[in-house]
Structures are given as C-alpha cells and as structure tokens.
C-alpha cells in the first residue's frame, strides 16, 4: 500500500491552500468552492497529497499551541536556511533550527495558521528518489 493523503481540519482552508501553493510548491488537485472547502494539494512528486478542510462540526485543533512534534508536515528542502528566511517573510514563524550528528539540517516553522512545518535536508536521504 502507498500513502495517498493526510487530512487536516483547519480554520482557513482557502487561504491556506493559496499560501501552500505559492510558497511551498504544492498544487491544488481538487478544491470544493463551498463549505467545507475541501482541498487536496499534491507535492511536486505528484504522489502524496494533503487534504485540508473546515469541518465546523468538529473542533479545529489548536495547532498554534501544540508541540510541533505532535503533528507537523515535513518537506524536503535543498536549502533549509534560505527556505526558512523566505517562508518567514511570507508569514511563517521559526520554532527551531538544528543540525543533527548525521549532518541533517532540520528547521521547524509554523505556517501563518499555526500548523507546524518542518524543512528537512537529510545528511543521508531516507527515501530513494527513484522509489517515488
């Protein structure tokens, strides 16, 4: 089995989809124009999607106050420092910036809605590109 998507109940799926496509290179695959504004966005591999929507019948998690290790979206970044600066200028906030013993560079941010995003440049790739 392969992972198709990960779904999140968020406060502003329309604004979030716009920001993710503009600043993270995601592509809208399907978007509902009325509530709950369900939006599927694919990464640049075209193989993994994130689904966002606003389901008012359920509580939107308090992403802003959650520990980022509870839930975050991780993106491969060739230059985490430059991407961090670019995303912070676009409204993200930096939570942490660390280099691990294996040479991995990991940056944890929060998007403008408080959802944690991680920028990953692994010292040793965890997934082979040709397996995607």
N, C-alpha and C positions, 0 to 999 in steps of 0.2 A: 504494500500500500504506500501511497505517496500523500504527503500533506497537500491539501488543496487551499485551505484558508484558515485564518484565525479571526474570530469575530469579537468586536468590542462595542459595548453600549457607551456612547459618548454624547457630550452636551451639544455639539455643533458639527454634525457630520458633513454638512455642505461646506462650511469654512475650512474644516479640517482636510477634506478631500482636495480643496483648492491649494492649500498650503503644502500638502504632501506631494501633489503633482508638480507644483512649481519648484519646491526646494529639495525634495528627496528623489525626484525622478520616477515617482510612481505613475501609473497610467490607469485612468478610470476604464474599467471593463464594462460595468453596468451601474447605472445610477437611477434611483427612483426619484422623481421630481416632486413627490408629495410625501408627507409624513408616512412612515418613519425615516424617509430619506436614505434608505438602504443603499450603500455604495460599496462596490467591490473594486479594489485597486490592486493591480499586479505590479510586482517588482520588475526590474529591467530584464530579468531572465524569462519573464512571461510564464513562470511555472509555479509561483507562490503568490497568493493573494491575501489581503487583509480586508475584512468586511467591517464597515462602521455603520452605525445607525443610531437613532434616538428612540428608544422604547420607553415612553413615559410611564408605562405600567410597572416598570422596574426601576430601581434606583441606579442612577449613573454612579459608578464607583468614584470615590474621592481620590482620583489619580494624583492630584496636587500634593496630597498629604501621605500617600502610600510610599513605603520604602520602594525604591526603584527595583529592588531585587525580587519584589512580589510579582510584578509584571512589567515587562518592557519589550519594545520592538528593537531588534538588533539588525543593523545594516552594515554590510561590508564597506569599508572606506579605505581608499588608497592613501589618503592624507587626512587623518583624523583632526589634526591641528587646524588645517585650513578649512575643513568642513565644519568644525566647531565654531570657528570665527564667523563663517558665512551664515550658519544657522542661527547663531546668537544675534547677528544683525537683523535677521528676519523674525525675531521674536522668541526664539528658544532661550533657555537658561541653562547654564552649566552646573552640573551636580558634582562631577568628579572627573579627573583626568589622570590615568595611571598607566605605567608601563610595567608589565609583568616580567618575571625572571626569564621566561621563554622568548622575550622580545616582543610580545603582543602589546599593542597600544590600544587601550580601551577608554573611550570618553562616554560618560553618561550625561545626557541632557534631559530637559523636559521641553516638550513642544509647547506652543502658546496655550494649550488647554490642560497642561499639567501631566500628560502621558509621558512616561519615561521612554527615551530613545537611546540606544547605545550605538556608538560608532566603533567598529572593530577592524583593526588591522592586525591580523594574527601573525605571530612570529613564524608559525608553521601552519599553513592552511588546514582547516578542519574538514572541509569538503573539497573533493576534486572537482574542478570546473567542468571537466568532460563528463562527469556523472550527472550534471544538471540537465 
